[in-house]
Amino acid sequence: MNSAKKKRLEANGWRVGSTAEFLNLSPEEAAYIELKLALSKALQDLRKSKNLTQVDLAKRIKSSQSRVAKMEAGDASVTMDLMFRSMFALGASRKKVVGMLV
């Protein structure tokens, strides 16, 4: 959020804070969510870099397109295990996966 917008909101009585503050997350919970979102974005970027559709990836991991969509959206029902396995199915090495998350 830009500083001008933040100042306008605060001048009108709004309190501006982080998502973690709003949801009352512990630092560990916030870090977990940030990691999962980074992994979701990295998975989507890797899939697109291979010029694959969500359907193509779903076939590779023996899943459904809707499951891939949920992975890429960071849906809470998707395990990070499945996202890691999907990245490996796309040919990513452990080193590359770690690099994507930094």
N, C-alpha and C positions, 0 to 999 in steps of 0.2 A: 504494500500500500504506500502510495506516495505521501510525503510529509504534509502537503497542503490538505489533502483529503483527511488525513489523521487529525490535523488541527481543527478542521471544520467539525468533524464528528465530536471531538472532545469539547469544543466550544458549545455544542448543543447538548452536552450532558452525557454523551456516550463514553463508555470506557473501552479503550482499544487495547487488546492483548493478543496473546497467541492462542492457537487451537488447544494446546496442552493446558493452558490456564483455564480456558472455557470449559474443557471437559474434565478438569481436575485430574490430569494424568500425572503419574509419577514420572521421574526422568527415565526410568527403565521402560515404562509403557510407551512414552513418546519416542524413544529411540527405536523400539521394536516397530512401531507404526511407520516411522520414517524409513527404516530399512526395508520393510515390506513394500512400501510405495516405490522406493528406488528400484527394487527388484522387479516390480510390475512394469515400470517404465523401461528398464533395461531389456526385459523379455520382449516387449512390444518393439523396441528399436531393433533388436537382433532379428526378430521375425521379419520386419519390414526390410532390413538390410539384405536378407536372403530372398527378397521378392516373393514371400509366401503369404498366403491368406490365412485367416484364422482356421479355416476348414483344413488347409494343408497341414498346419501344425497339429490340429486335432487328430488327423489321421496318423501322423507320426507317433503321437503319444497314446494312441488308442483311446481317445476321449471324444468330446463333442465340441462343436464350435462355441456353444454357449459357455462351456467350461473355460475355454481359452479366453473368451471375452471377460469372464469373471476374473481370471488370473491377471489380465492386463489392466483391469479396473481396481485391483487390490482388494477384491471382495473378501470379507472376513471368513467366508466359508472355505476358501482355498488355502491349502497349507503351503508353507514356503518350500517344503519338500517337493511338492508337485511342480512348483515354479522352477526350482533348481533342476529337477529332472528334465523339464521342458527345454531349459537352456542347453543342457548337455545334449539333448536330442537334436538341437539345432547346430551342434558342432562346437559349442563353446567349451573352452578348457577351464579348469578350476581357476587358473591365473587370470584369464579373461573375465570370468564372472566376478571375481573379487575386484578387479580393476573397474568394472562397470559400476560397482557400488560405492566407490570412493568419491 
